[in-house]
Structure formats: C-alpha cells, structure tokens
Amino acid sequence: MVCYALTSFISGYLSGGLYARNWYGKNWMKTNDLESIIVCIYVLWNRLHA
C-alpha cells in the first residue's frame, strides 16, 4: 500500500509536469488527478486478478 501511494503520487506529478511543459497545458492538475486514479485502478485490477 505504501508503494502504491508513493508511485501514484510520483506518476501523477511527472505526467502533470510533462503535460504542462510539452502541450502548454493549463489543466495540469486534472492530468495529475487522472493519472493517480488510473494508477489506482491498475493496481487494484492486478491485485484482484492475480
């Protein structure tokens, strides 16, 4: 669980920064939130179907 919390925060931060730098995004916070949710769903899906 700790690993998930760290990786979702890091992935959201990096994807938001990438979006803001490369596509002049003003919605980087939405990208950050969406990435965290996607990572959460991915981790839960793999846990349930492993």
CHARMM internal coordinates of N, CA and C (Angstrom, degrees):
IC EDIT
DIST 1 N 1 CA 1.4449
DIST 1 CA 1 C 1.5305
ANGL 1 N 1 CA 1 C 110.91
DIST 1 C 2 N 1.3121
ANGL 1 CA 1 C 2 N 116.41
DIHE 1 N 1 CA 1 C 2 N -39.92
DIST 2 N 2 CA 1.4590
ANGL 1 C 2 N 2 CA 120.44
DIHE 1 CA 1 C 2 N 2 CA 178.14
DIST 2 CA 2 C 1.5200
ANGL 2 N 2 CA 2 C 109.92
DIHE 1 C 2 N 2 CA 2 C -64.37
DIST 2 C 3 N 1.3175
ANGL 2 CA 2 C 3 N 116.02
DIHE 2 N 2 CA 2 C 3 N -41.09
DIST 3 N 3 CA 1.4671
ANGL 2 C 3 N 3 CA 120.79
DIHE 2 CA 2 C 3 N 3 CA 178.41
DIST 3 CA 3 C 1.5296
ANGL 3 N 3 CA 3 C 110.39
DIHE 2 C 3 N 3 CA 3 C -61.07
DIST 3 C 4 N 1.3043
ANGL 3 CA 3 C 4 N 117.47
DIHE 3 N 3 CA 3 C 4 N -42.57
DIST 4 N 4 CA 1.4609
ANGL 3 C 4 N 4 CA 120.95
DIHE 3 CA 3 C 4 N 4 CA 177.40
DIST 4 CA 4 C 1.5199
ANGL 4 N 4 CA 4 C 111.21
DIHE 3 C 4 N 4 CA 4 C -61.10
DIST 4 C 5 N 1.3297
ANGL 4 CA 4 C 5 N 115.80
DIHE 4 N 4 CA 4 C 5 N -45.90
DIST 5 N 5 CA 1.4642
ANGL 4 C 5 N 5 CA 119.58
DIHE 4 CA 4 C 5 N 5 CA -178.28
DIST 5 CA 5 C 1.5220
ANGL 5 N 5 CA 5 C 111.14
DIHE 4 C 5 N 5 CA 5 C -60.65
DIST 5 C 6 N 1.3071
ANGL 5 CA 5 C 6 N 117.46
DIHE 5 N 5 CA 5 C 6 N -40.99
DIST 6 N 6 CA 1.4561
ANGL 5 C 6 N 6 CA 120.65
DIHE 5 CA 5 C 6 N 6 CA 179.75
DIST 6 CA 6 C 1.5234
ANGL 6 N 6 CA 6 C 111.72
DIHE 5 C 6 N 6 CA 6 C -69.90
DIST 6 C 7 N 1.3147
ANGL 6 CA 6 C 7 N 116.83
DIHE 6 N 6 CA 6 C 7 N -44.24
DIST 7 N 7 CA 1.4552
ANGL 6 C 7 N 7 CA 119.27
DIHE 6 CA 6 C 7 N 7 CA -176.57
DIST 7 CA 7 C 1.5221
ANGL 7 N 7 CA 7 C 112.24
DIHE 6 C 7 N 7 CA 7 C -71.13
DIST 7 C 8 N 1.3224
ANGL 7 CA 7 C 8 N 118.99
DIHE 7 N 7 CA 7 C 8 N -35.41
DIST 8 N 8 CA 1.4632
ANGL 7 C 8 N 8 CA 119.65
DIHE 7 CA 7 C 8 N 8 CA 179.36
DIST 8 CA 8 C 1.5227
ANGL 8 N 8 CA 8 C 110.68
DIHE 7 C 8 N 8 CA 8 C -68.80
DIST 8 C 9 N 1.3144
ANGL 8 CA 8 C 9 N 117.01
DIHE 8 N 8 CA 8 C 9 N -37.80
DIST 9 N 9 CA 1.4627
ANGL 8 C 9 N 9 CA 120.17
DIHE 8 CA 8 C 9 N 9 CA 177.25
DIST 9 CA 9 C 1.5217
ANGL 9 N 9 CA 9 C 110.60
DIHE 8 C 9 N 9 CA 9 C -65.23
DIST 9 C 10 N 1.3095
ANGL 9 CA 9 C 10 N 116.28
DIHE 9 N 9 CA 9 C 10 N -45.28
DIST 10 N 10 CA 1.4668
ANGL 9 C 10 N 10 CA 120.91
DIHE 9 CA 9 C 10 N 10 CA -178.71
DIST 10 CA 10 C 1.5243
ANGL 10 N 10 CA 10 C 110.53
DIHE 9 C 10 N 10 CA 10 C -66.16
DIST 10 C 11 N 1.3215
ANGL 10 CA 10 C 11 N 117.93
DIHE 10 N 10 CA 10 C 11 N -44.37
DIST 11 N 11 CA 1.4623
ANGL 10 C 11 N 11 CA 119.74
DIHE 10 CA 10 C 11 N 11 CA -178.68
DIST 11 CA 11 C 1.5244
ANGL 11 N 11 CA 11 C 111.32
DIHE 10 C 11 N 11 CA 11 C -66.51
DIST 11 C 12 N 1.3124
ANGL 11 CA 11 C 12 N 117.42
DIHE 11 N 11 CA 11 C 12 N -38.84
DIST 12 N 12 CA 1.4593
ANGL 11 C 12 N 12 CA 119.98
DIHE 11 CA 11 C 12 N 12 CA 176.81
DIST 12 CA 12 C 1.5125
ANGL 12 N 12 CA 12 C 112.09
DIHE 11 C 12 N 12 CA 12 C -64.69
DIST 12 C 13 N 1.3112
ANGL 12 CA 12 C 13 N 116.53
DIHE 12 N 12 CA 12 C 13 N -41.73
DIST 13 N 13 CA 1.4666
ANGL 12 C 13 N 13 CA 121.23
DIHE 12 CA 12 C 13 N 13 CA 179.19
DIST 13 CA 13 C 1.5265
ANGL 13 N 13 CA 13 C 111.17
DIHE 12 C 13 N 13 CA 13 C -63.98
DIST 13 C 14 N 1.3315
ANGL 13 CA 13 C 14 N 115.91
DIHE 13 N 13 CA 13 C 14 N -45.29
DIST 14 N 14 CA 1.4627
ANGL 13 C 14 N 14 CA 119.65
DIHE 13 CA 13 C 14 N 14 CA -178.78
DIST 14 CA 14 C 1.5250
ANGL 14 N 14 CA 14 C 111.93
DIHE 13 C 14 N 14 CA 14 C -68.07
DIST 14 C 15 N 1.3111
ANGL 14 CA 14 C 15 N 118.06
DIHE 14 N 14 CA 14 C 15 N -41.86
DIST 15 N 15 CA 1.4633
ANGL 14 C 15 N 15 CA 119.44
DIHE 14 CA 14 C 15 N 15 CA -179.90
DIST 15 CA 15 C 1.5248
ANGL 15 N 15 CA 15 C 111.22
DIHE 14 C 15 N 15 CA 15 C -68.37
DIST 15 C 16 N 1.3254
ANGL 15 CA 15 C 16 N 117.70
DIHE 15 N 15 CA 15 C 16 N -37.01
DIST 16 N 16 CA 1.4577
ANGL 15 C 16 N 16 CA 120.26
DIHE 15 CA 15 C 16 N 16 CA 176.23
DIST 16 CA 16 C 1.5189
ANGL 16 N 16 CA 16 C 111.66
DIHE 15 C 16 N 16 CA 16 C -64.43
DIST 16 C 17 N 1.3304
ANGL 16 CA 16 C 17 N 116.70
DIHE 16 N 16 CA 16 C 17 N -41.11
DIST 17 N 17 CA 1.4607
ANGL 16 C 17 N 17 CA 120.67
DIHE 16 CA 16 C 17 N 17 CA 177.66
DIST 17 CA 17 C 1.5072
ANGL 17 N 17 CA 17 C 111.91
DIHE 16 C 17 N 17 CA 17 C -66.10
DIST 17 C 18 N 1.3198
ANGL 17 CA 17 C 18 N 116.68
DIHE 17 N 17 CA 17 C 18 N -41.14
DIST 18 N 18 CA 1.4618
ANGL 17 C 18 N 18 CA 121.21
DIHE 17 CA 17 C 18 N 18 CA 177.98
DIST 18 CA 18 C 1.5241
ANGL 18 N 18 CA 18 C 110.82
DIHE 17 C 18 N 18 CA 18 C -62.37
DIST 18 C 19 N 1.2990
ANGL 18 CA 18 C 19 N 116.17
DIHE 18 N 18 CA 18 C 19 N -44.35
DIST 19 N 19 CA 1.4635
ANGL 18 C 19 N 19 CA 121.31
DIHE 18 CA 18 C 19 N 19 CA 178.81
DIST 19 CA 19 C 1.5245
ANGL 19 N 19 CA 19 C 110.62
DIHE 18 C 19 N 19 CA 19 C -62.23
DIST 19 C 20 N 1.3209
ANGL 19 CA 19 C 20 N 116.82
DIHE 19 N 19 CA 19 C 20 N -45.24
DIST 20 N 20 CA 1.4666
ANGL 19 C 20 N 20 CA 120.54
DIHE 19 CA 19 C 20 N 20 CA -177.92
DIST 20 CA 20 C 1.5272
ANGL 20 N 20 CA 20 C 111.83
DIHE 19 C 20 N 20 CA 20 C -65.85
DIST 20 C 21 N 1.3270
ANGL 20 CA 20 C 21 N 117.70
DIHE 20 N 20 CA 20 C 21 N -37.47
DIST 21 N 21 CA 1.4671
ANGL 20 C 21 N 21 CA 120.84
DIHE 20 CA 20 C 21 N 21 CA -178.11
DIST 21 CA 21 C 1.5199
ANGL 21 N 21 CA 21 C 112.72
DIHE 20 C 21 N 21 CA 21 C -76.63
DIST 21 C 22 N 1.2992
ANGL 21 CA 21 C 22 N 117.78
DIHE 21 N 21 CA 21 C 22 N -42.85
DIST 22 N 22 CA 1.4654
ANGL 21 C 22 N 22 CA 120.64
DIHE 21 CA 21 C 22 N 22 CA -170.63
DIST 22 CA 22 C 1.5220
ANGL 22 N 22 CA 22 C 114.54
DIHE 21 C 22 N 22 CA 22 C -91.32
DIST 22 C 23 N 1.2941
ANGL 22 CA 22 C 23 N 118.28
DIHE 22 N 22 CA 22 C 23 N -29.34
DIST 23 N 23 CA 1.4587
ANGL 22 C 23 N 23 CA 119.75
DIHE 22 CA 22 C 23 N 23 CA -176.11
DIST 23 CA 23 C 1.5213
ANGL 23 N 23 CA 23 C 111.90
DIHE 22 C 23 N 23 CA 23 C -119.42
DIST 23 C 24 N 1.3156
ANGL 23 CA 23 C 24 N 117.04
DIHE 23 N 23 CA 23 C 24 N 18.44
DIST 24 N 24 CA 1.4644
ANGL 23 C 24 N 24 CA 122.48
DIHE 23 CA 23 C 24 N 24 CA 177.57
DIST 24 CA 24 C 1.5169
ANGL 24 N 24 CA 24 C 111.28
DIHE 23 C 24 N 24 CA 24 C 49.48
DIST 24 C 25 N 1.3045
ANGL 24 CA 24 C 25 N 114.69
DIHE 24 N 24 CA 24 C 25 N 43.50
DIST 25 N 25 CA 1.4553
ANGL 24 C 25 N 25 CA 119.95
DIHE 24 CA 24 C 25 N 25 CA -173.74
DIST 25 CA 25 C 1.5114
ANGL 25 N 25 CA 25 C 113.31
DIHE 24 C 25 N 25 CA 25 C -78.59
DIST 25 C 26 N 1.2971
ANGL 25 CA 25 C 26 N 114.17
DIHE 25 N 25 CA 25 C 26 N 134.54
DIST 26 N 26 CA 1.4553
ANGL 25 C 26 N 26 CA 120.18
DIHE 25 CA 25 C 26 N 26 CA 173.67
DIST 26 CA 26 C 1.5217
ANGL 26 N 26 CA 26 C 110.36
DIHE 25 C 26 N 26 CA 26 C -98.41
DIST 26 C 27 N 1.3167
ANGL 26 CA 26 C 27 N 116.17
DIHE 26 N 26 CA 26 C 27 N -7.97
DIST 27 N 27 CA 1.4643
ANGL 26 C 27 N 27 CA 120.75
DIHE 26 CA 26 C 27 N 27 CA -179.52
DIST 27 CA 27 C 1.5156
ANGL 27 N 27 CA 27 C 111.44
DIHE 26 C 27 N 27 CA 27 C -104.80
DIST 27 C 28 N 1.3248
ANGL 27 CA 27 C 28 N 117.59
DIHE 27 N 27 CA 27 C 28 N 37.90
DIST 28 N 28 CA 1.4566
ANGL 27 C 28 N 28 CA 120.13
DIHE 27 CA 27 C 28 N 28 CA -176.69
DIST 28 CA 28 C 1.5211
ANGL 28 N 28 CA 28 C 111.97
DIHE 27 C 28 N 28 CA 28 C -64.86
DIST 28 C 29 N 1.3386
ANGL 28 CA 28 C 29 N 117.94
DIHE 28 N 28 CA 28 C 29 N -26.39
DIST 29 N 29 CA 1.4646
ANGL 28 C 29 N 29 CA 119.76
DIHE 28 CA 28 C 29 N 29 CA 178.93
DIST 29 CA 29 C 1.5254
ANGL 29 N 29 CA 29 C 110.66
DIHE 28 C 29 N 29 CA 29 C -69.53
DIST 29 C 30 N 1.3243
ANGL 29 CA 29 C 30 N 117.00
DIHE 29 N 29 CA 29 C 30 N -36.57
DIST 30 N 30 CA 1.4666
ANGL 29 C 30 N 30 CA 119.88
DIHE 29 CA 29 C 30 N 30 CA 175.87
DIST 30 CA 30 C 1.5165
ANGL 30 N 30 CA 30 C 110.38
DIHE 29 C 30 N 30 CA 30 C -65.07
DIST 30 C 31 N 1.3260
ANGL 30 CA 30 C 31 N 116.33
DIHE 30 N 30 CA 30 C 31 N -39.17
DIST 31 N 31 CA 1.4604
ANGL 30 C 31 N 31 CA 120.48
DIHE 30 CA 30 C 31 N 31 CA 177.37
DIST 31 CA 31 C 1.5210
ANGL 31 N 31 CA 31 C 110.41
DIHE 30 C 31 N 31 CA 31 C -63.19
DIST 31 C 32 N 1.3063
ANGL 31 CA 31 C 32 N 117.24
DIHE 31 N 31 CA 31 C 32 N -41.67
DIST 32 N 32 CA 1.4573
ANGL 31 C 32 N 32 CA 122.59
DIHE 31 CA 31 C 32 N 32 CA 178.14
DIST 32 CA 32 C 1.5230
ANGL 32 N 32 CA 32 C 110.53
DIHE 31 C 32 N 32 CA 32 C -60.03
DIST 32 C 33 N 1.3192
ANGL 32 CA 32 C 33 N 117.38
DIHE 32 N 32 CA 32 C 33 N -48.22
DIST 33 N 33 CA 1.4608
ANGL 32 C 33 N 33 CA 121.54
DIHE 32 CA 32 C 33 N 33 CA 179.75
DIST 33 CA 33 C 1.5229
ANGL 33 N 33 CA 33 C 112.01
DIHE 32 C 33 N 33 CA 33 C -63.83
DIST 33 C 34 N 1.3256
ANGL 33 CA 33 C 34 N 115.90
DIHE 33 N 33 CA 33 C 34 N -44.18
DIST 34 N 34 CA 1.4643
ANGL 33 C 34 N 34 CA 120.07
DIHE 33 CA 33 C 34 N 34 CA -179.43
DIST 34 CA 34 C 1.5222
ANGL 34 N 34 CA 34 C 111.48
DIHE 33 C 34 N 34 CA 34 C -62.67
DIST 34 C 35 N 1.3164
ANGL 34 CA 34 C 35 N 116.95
DIHE 34 N 34 CA 34 C 35 N -42.21
DIST 35 N 35 CA 1.4624
ANGL 34 C 35 N 35 CA 120.43
DIHE 34 CA 34 C 35 N 35 CA 179.49
DIST 35 CA 35 C 1.5220
ANGL 35 N 35 CA 35 C 111.26
DIHE 34 C 35 N 35 CA 35 C -63.54
DIST 35 C 36 N 1.3277
ANGL 35 CA 35 C 36 N 117.43
DIHE 35 N 35 CA 35 C 36 N -40.62
DIST 36 N 36 CA 1.4650
ANGL 35 C 36 N 36 CA 120.37
DIHE 35 CA 35 C 36 N 36 CA 178.05
DIST 36 CA 36 C 1.5190
ANGL 36 N 36 CA 36 C 111.40
DIHE 35 C 36 N 36 CA 36 C -63.27
DIST 36 C 37 N 1.3227
ANGL 36 CA 36 C 37 N 116.76
DIHE 36 N 36 CA 36 C 37 N -39.89
DIST 37 N 37 CA 1.4638
ANGL 36 C 37 N 37 CA 120.75
DIHE 36 CA 36 C 37 N 37 CA 178.86
DIST 37 CA 37 C 1.5227
ANGL 37 N 37 CA 37 C 110.59
DIHE 36 C 37 N 37 CA 37 C -67.40
DIST 37 C 38 N 1.3309
ANGL 37 CA 37 C 38 N 116.91
DIHE 37 N 37 CA 37 C 38 N -41.76
DIST 38 N 38 CA 1.4654
ANGL 37 C 38 N 38 CA 120.52
DIHE 37 CA 37 C 38 N 38 CA 179.69
DIST 38 CA 38 C 1.5286
ANGL 38 N 38 CA 38 C 110.73
DIHE 37 C 38 N 38 CA 38 C -62.31
DIST 38 C 39 N 1.3180
ANGL 38 CA 38 C 39 N 117.17
DIHE 38 N 38 CA 38 C 39 N -43.05
DIST 39 N 39 CA 1.4604
ANGL 38 C 39 N 39 CA 120.39
DIHE 38 CA 38 C 39 N 39 CA 178.71
DIST 39 CA 39 C 1.5247
ANGL 39 N 39 CA 39 C 110.14
DIHE 38 C 39 N 39 CA 39 C -64.01
DIST 39 C 40 N 1.3149
ANGL 39 CA 39 C 40 N 117.53
DIHE 39 N 39 CA 39 C 40 N -40.03
DIST 40 N 40 CA 1.4670
ANGL 39 C 40 N 40 CA 121.38
DIHE 39 CA 39 C 40 N 40 CA 178.41
DIST 40 CA 40 C 1.5249
ANGL 40 N 40 CA 40 C 110.76
DIHE 39 C 40 N 40 CA 40 C -61.53
DIST 40 C 41 N 1.3161
ANGL 40 CA 40 C 41 N 117.25
DIHE 40 N 40 CA 40 C 41 N -47.61
DIST 41 N 41 CA 1.4620
ANGL 40 C 41 N 41 CA 121.28
DIHE 40 CA 40 C 41 N 41 CA 179.70
DIST 41 CA 41 C 1.5238
ANGL 41 N 41 CA 41 C 110.78
DIHE 40 C 41 N 41 CA 41 C -62.45
DIST 41 C 42 N 1.3215
ANGL 41 CA 41 C 42 N 116.78
DIHE 41 N 41 CA 41 C 42 N -41.92
DIST 42 N 42 CA 1.4595
ANGL 41 C 42 N 42 CA 121.22
DIHE 41 CA 41 C 42 N 42 CA 179.29
DIST 42 CA 42 C 1.5281
ANGL 42 N 42 CA 42 C 111.58
DIHE 41 C 42 N 42 CA 42 C -61.80
DIST 42 C 43 N 1.3173
ANGL 42 CA 42 C 43 N 116.49
DIHE 42 N 42 CA 42 C 43 N -45.47
DIST 43 N 43 CA 1.4672
ANGL 42 C 43 N 43 CA 120.28
DIHE 42 CA 42 C 43 N 43 CA -179.80
DIST 43 CA 43 C 1.5246
ANGL 43 N 43 CA 43 C 110.45
DIHE 42 C 43 N 43 CA 43 C -65.15
DIST 43 C 44 N 1.3234
ANGL 43 CA 43 C 44 N 117.62
DIHE 43 N 43 CA 43 C 44 N -45.18
DIST 44 N 44 CA 1.4692
ANGL 43 C 44 N 44 CA 120.18
DIHE 43 CA 43 C 44 N 44 CA 179.91
DIST 44 CA 44 C 1.5247
ANGL 44 N 44 CA 44 C 111.29
DIHE 43 C 44 N 44 CA 44 C -64.31
DIST 44 C 45 N 1.3247
ANGL 44 CA 44 C 45 N 117.25
DIHE 44 N 44 CA 44 C 45 N -40.83
DIST 45 N 45 CA 1.4685
ANGL 44 C 45 N 45 CA 121.19
DIHE 44 CA 44 C 45 N 45 CA 179.28
DIST 45 CA 45 C 1.5298
ANGL 45 N 45 CA 45 C 109.90
DIHE 44 C 45 N 45 CA 45 C -60.48
DIST 45 C 46 N 1.3257
ANGL 45 CA 45 C 46 N 116.73
DIHE 45 N 45 CA 45 C 46 N -45.56
DIST 46 N 46 CA 1.4671
ANGL 45 C 46 N 46 CA 120.02
DIHE 45 CA 45 C 46 N 46 CA -179.86
DIST 46 CA 46 C 1.5192
ANGL 46 N 46 CA 46 C 111.60
DIHE 45 C 46 N 46 CA 46 C -66.98
DIST 46 C 47 N 1.3170
ANGL 46 CA 46 C 47 N 117.74
DIHE 46 N 46 CA 46 C 47 N -34.73
DIST 47 N 47 CA 1.4663
ANGL 46 C 47 N 47 CA 120.26
DIHE 46 CA 46 C 47 N 47 CA 178.61
DIST 47 CA 47 C 1.5278
ANGL 47 N 47 CA 47 C 111.24
DIHE 46 C 47 N 47 CA 47 C -67.73
DIST 47 C 48 N 1.3149
ANGL 47 CA 47 C 48 N 115.84
DIHE 47 N 47 CA 47 C 48 N -39.32
DIST 48 N 48 CA 1.4680
ANGL 47 C 48 N 48 CA 119.38
DIHE 47 CA 47 C 48 N 48 CA -177.04
DIST 48 CA 48 C 1.5286
ANGL 48 N 48 CA 48 C 112.35
DIHE 47 C 48 N 48 CA 48 C -75.81
DIST 48 C 49 N 1.3258
ANGL 48 CA 48 C 49 N 117.73
DIHE 48 N 48 CA 48 C 49 N -28.14
DIST 49 N 49 CA 1.4464
ANGL 48 C 49 N 49 CA 120.78
DIHE 48 CA 48 C 49 N 49 CA -175.25
DIST 49 CA 49 C 1.5271
ANGL 49 N 49 CA 49 C 113.49
DIHE 48 C 49 N 49 CA 49 C -108.93
DIST 49 C 50 N 1.3092
ANGL 49 CA 49 C 50 N 116.26
DIHE 49 N 49 CA 49 C 50 N 17.74
DIST 50 N 50 CA 1.4677
ANGL 49 C 50 N 50 CA 119.64
DIHE 49 CA 49 C 50 N 50 CA -179.99
DIST 50 CA 50 C 1.5158
ANGL 50 N 50 CA 50 C 111.16
DIHE 49 C 50 N 50 CA 50 C -87.10
END
COOR INIT
IC SEED 1 N 1 CA 1 C
IC BUILD
